[in-house]
Amino acid sequence: MFGGEVALRAGGRFRVRAEHVERAADVVEGQVTIGPQDVSVFGTEQLIVFAPGAEVVIEAAGGRTFFLCTTIR
């Protein structure tokens, strides 16, 4: 299991590796978009669970955004 807090400025990106089977992100402050397929916007206090094997790129939608990214092998 791996957990970490990630801080992104507006437009900053973070790639969540597909090799981990169970992955999730919890938006703590601000908004993030998830892509590259079917881009969606998520806000504060939303838990996002990613499909196994999917490529995931998280981008800060505005301001300075903080979120917690957790992956479990």
Buried (B, 14 or more C-beta within 10 A) or exposed (E): EEEEEBBBEEEBEBEBEBEBEEBBBBBBEBBBBBEEEEEEEBEBEEEBEBEEEEEBBBBBBEEEBBBBBBBEE
